[in-house]
Amino acid sequence: MLENILKRVNLFDVLFILIASIAIVGFWRGVWHLMDIFVFPNNYIWSAITTILAGILILIIMSRYK
């Protein structure tokens, strides 16, 4: 089974997945950095707690109205 998968994988697919993965990680790294700057910039703990709670609240609201 693994041999069949490896025969079908080409270099373009691998490069595409690698570039897309780097882009996704870079995007979320930037989002987190902006949150650290704008949400309680002088208090890392409160910034982290606030953004975690905000994320959970958004997920709850979105799950209710799917």
Number of C-alpha atoms within 10 A of each C-alpha: 5 6 7 8 8 9 8 8 10 9 7 9 10 11 11 10 11 11 10 12 12 10 12 11 11 12 12 11 12 12 12 13 11 12 16 19 14 10 15 15 13 11 11 13 11 14 17 16 11 15 16 12 11 12 12 12 12 11 11 11 11 10 9 7 6 5
